[in-house]
Amino acid sequence: MANNLDQIVDCLRQLQPAPDSRRSVVLGDEDSGPRYVYVSRGSQPNYYAEALADPLEADTPREAEAAFEGLDDLGWNPPLPGDSHWYRSWPAQSEADQLSVALQIQQTLEAAYGIPSDQPLSVRFAFN
């Protein structure tokens, strides 16, 4: 795959709204360290995402902090009091929305986390 954008779009398409359940996917790179984007969709017609960096997997506290640098410039909201994850949501009404969300996720993975757009992603789905 020349570009992981197709992979991200495919993952978003699989997150169809479902009453009384939440569907989610974690996108990242197992080799780049503890940095992931978690995307979910419940019964509402929106995607909700969190930018994650697992401090237990980081070699140093600075490495865990560095995972979040630049997220505000990419449109992410800072963590709420008592939380450690940056977050944002997007409309999910159309294929154009899916593509826009996928581009923003790809940009986050590349600019903030250093995962190149030509690198296949590690993908984990959960359907609760």
NUDO-434262 format. One record per residue: residue in one letter; x, y, z of N, C-alpha, C in turn. Coordinates in steps of 0.2 Angstrom, whole numbers, padded with zeros to 4 digits, always signed. Atoms other than C-alpha are relative to their C-alpha. Layout:
N
AXYZXYZXYZ;...
! end
This chain:
128
M+0004-0006+0000+0000+0000+0000+0005+0006+0000;A-0004-0005+0000+0008+0016-0005-0002+0006+0005;N+0002-0006-0004-0002+0027+0007-0005-0003+0005;N+0004+0003-0005-0010+0022+0023-0007+0004+0001;L+0007-0003+0000-0025+0034+0020-0005-0005-0002;D+0005+0005+0002-0034+0020+0011-0002-0004+0006;Q+0001+0005-0005-0032+0009+0026-0004+0004+0006;I+0004-0004-0005-0039+0023+0038-0007+0001-0002;V+0007+0000+0002-0054+0026+0027-0004-0006+0001;D+0004+0006-0001-0058+0008+0027-0002-0002+0007;C+0002+0001-0008-0057+0007+0046-0006+0004+0002;L+0006-0005-0002-0069+0022+0047-0006-0003-0003;R+0006+0002+0003-0081+0014+0035-0003-0006+0004;Q+0002+0005-0004-0082-0001+0047-0003+0002+0006;L+0003-0003-0006-0087+0010+0061-0007+0003-0001;Q+0006-0002+0001-0105+0011+0057-0004+0001+0006;P+0003-0001-0006-0117+0018+0070-0004-0006+0002;A+0004+0006-0002-0126+0005+0080-0003+0002+0007;P+0003-0002-0007-0139+0008+0094+0003-0005+0005;D-0002+0004-0006-0134+0002+0111+0007-0003+0000;S-0006+0003+0001-0116-0002+0106+0005+0006-0002;R-0006-0005+0002-0099+0007+0103+0005-0004-0004;R-0004+0003+0004-0088+0002+0089+0007+0004+0000;S-0006-0004-0001-0070+0007+0090+0006-0003-0004;V-0006+0002+0003-0053+0006+0081+0006+0004+0003;V-0006-0003-0002-0035+0009+0087+0005+0000-0006;L-0005+0000+0005-0023+0015+0074+0007+0003+0002;G-0007-0002-0002-0004+0017+0076+0005-0005-0003;D-0005+0004+0003+0012+0008+0073+0004-0003+0006;E-0003+0004-0005+0018-0005+0085+0008+0002+0001;D-0007-0002+0000+0036+0000+0081+0002+0007+0002;S-0002-0007-0001+0035+0018+0084-0001+0002+0008;G+0000-0001-0007+0032+0017+0103-0008+0001+0002;P+0007+0000-0003+0016+0021+0114-0004+0005-0003;R+0004-0005+0003+0007+0032+0102-0005-0003-0005;Y+0005+0003+0004-0010+0028+0095-0006+0006-0001;V+0006-0003+0000-0026+0036+0089-0006-0005+0000;Y+0006+0005-0002-0042+0028+0096-0006+0004-0003;V+0006-0003+0004-0058+0032+0085-0006-0005+0002;S+0006+0003-0002-0075+0027+0091-0006+0003-0003;R+0006-0002+0002-0093+0028+0085-0005-0004+0003;G+0006+0003-0003-0109+0024+0095-0006+0001-0004;S+0006-0001+0004-0126+0028+0090-0001+0006-0003;Q+0000-0007+0003-0123+0046+0086+0004+0000-0007;P-0003+0000+0006-0118+0051+0069+0007+0004+0000;N-0006-0003+0000-0101+0057+0074+0006-0005+0002;Y-0006+0004-0003-0083+0050+0076+0003+0004+0006;Y-0003-0003-0006-0075+0053+0093+0007-0003+0000;A-0007+0003+0000-0056+0051+0094+0004+0003+0006;E-0004-0002-0005-0043+0052+0107+0007-0002-0002;A-0007+0001+0001-0024+0054+0105+0003-0003+0006;L-0002+0004-0006-0016+0041+0116+0008+0000+0000;A-0007+0002-0001+0002+0039+0123+0000-0003+0006;D+0000+0004-0006+0004+0026+0135+0006+0001+0004;P-0006-0001-0004+0016+0032+0149+0003-0006+0003;L-0003+0006-0003+0019+0014+0155+0005-0003-0006;E-0004+0003+0005+0027+0010+0138+0005+0005-0002;A-0005-0005+0002+0037+0026+0136+0007-0001+0004;D-0007+0001-0004+0056+0025+0141+0001+0005+0005;T-0001-0006-0005+0055+0042+0150-0006+0004+0000;P+0006-0004+0000+0042+0054+0156+0000+0005-0006;R+0000-0004+0005+0048+0066+0143-0002-0003-0007;E+0002+0004+0006+0045+0053+0129-0008+0000+0000;A+0007+0000+0000+0027+0052+0135-0003+0007-0001;E+0002-0007+0002+0025+0071+0135+0001+0002-0007;A-0002-0002+0007+0033+0073+0118-0006-0003-0005;A+0005+0003+0004+0019+0062+0111-0006+0005-0002;F+0006-0005+0001+0006+0076+0113+0002+0007-0003;E-0002-0007+0003+0017+0091+0107-0003+0001-0007;G+0002-0002+0007+0009+0099+0092-0008-0002-0001;L+0007+0002+0001-0009+0091+0094-0004+0006+0000;D+0005-0006+0000-0017+0108+0098+0001+0003-0007;D+0000-0002+0007-0010+0114+0081-0004-0004-0005;L+0004+0004+0004-0019+0100+0073-0007-0001+0001;G+0008+0000-0001-0036+0104+0080-0002-0004+0006;W+0002+0004-0006-0036+0092+0095-0001+0005+0006;N+0001-0004-0007-0043+0098+0112+0004-0003+0005;P-0004+0002-0005-0032+0097+0127-0005-0004+0005;P+0004+0005-0005-0037+0084+0141-0004+0004+0004;L+0004-0003-0005-0051+0088+0152+0003-0001+0007;P-0003+0002-0007-0047+0089+0171-0001-0007+0002;G+0000+0007-0003-0043+0072+0178+0001-0005-0006;D-0001+0004+0006-0040+0065+0160+0007+0001-0002;S-0006-0001+0003-0024+0063+0151+0000-0001-0008;H+0000+0000+0007-0030+0061+0133-0003+0006-0004;W+0003-0005+0005-0032+0074+0119-0005-0003-0003;Y+0006+0003+0004-0048+0072+0110-0003+0005-0005;R+0004-0004+0005-0059+0078+0096-0006-0004-0003;S+0006+0003+0004-0075+0074+0086-0001+0003-0006;W+0001-0002+0007-0080+0075+0068-0007-0002-0002;P+0006+0002+0003-0096+0074+0059+0001-0006-0005;A-0001+0006+0004-0099+0057+0050-0006-0001-0004;Q+0006+0001+0004-0113+0060+0038+0001-0002-0007;S-0001+0001+0007-0105+0057+0022+0007-0003-0002;E-0007+0002+0002-0090+0049+0012+0005+0006+0000;A-0005-0005+0000-0083+0066+0011+0002+0002+0007;D-0001+0000-0007-0084+0067+0030+0006-0005+0002;Q-0005+0006-0001-0075+0050+0031+0007+0002-0002;L-0006-0001+0002-0061+0056+0020+0003+0006+0003;S-0003-0005-0004-0059+0072+0029+0003-0002+0007;V-0002+0003-0007-0058+0063+0046+0007-0004-0001;A-0006+0005+0002-0045+0050+0038+0006+0005-0001;L-0006-0004+0001-0034+0064+0032+0002+0004+0006;Q-0002-0003-0006-0034+0073+0049+0003-0005+0005;I-0003+0005-0003-0030+0056+0057+0007-0001-0002;Q-0007+0001+0003-0016+0053+0045+0005+0005+0001;Q-0004-0005-0002-0009+0070+0048+0002+0000+0007;T-0002+0001-0007-0009+0067+0067+0005-0005+0000;L-0004+0005-0001-0001+0051+0065+0007+0002-0003;E-0007-0002+0003+0013+0058+0054+0003+0006+0003;A-0004-0006-0003+0016+0076+0061+0001-0001+0007;A-0001+0000-0007+0013+0072+0079+0004-0006+0003;Y-0003+0006-0003+0019+0054+0081+0005-0003-0005;G-0005+0002+0005+0031+0052+0066-0001-0006-0004;I+0002+0006+0004+0022+0038+0057-0001+0002-0007;P+0000-0003+0007+0025+0041+0039-0007-0003-0004;S+0006+0001+0004+0010+0041+0027+0000-0006-0004;D-0001+0006+0004+0017+0027+0017+0001-0006+0004;Q-0001+0006-0004+0019+0015+0031-0007-0003+0002;P+0006+0004-0003+0005+0002+0035-0001+0001+0007;L+0001-0001-0007-0003+0004+0051-0002-0006+0004;S+0003+0005-0005-0007-0007+0066-0007+0001+0001;V+0008-0001+0000-0026-0009+0067-0002-0005+0005;R+0004+0004-0005-0036-0016+0082-0007+0002+0000;F+0007-0002-0001-0055-0016+0082-0003-0003+0006;A+0004+0003-0005-0067-0018+0096-0007+0002-0001;F+0007-0002+0001-0086-0019+0095-0003-0002+0006;N+0003+0002-0007-0094-0018+0112-0008+0001-0001;
! end
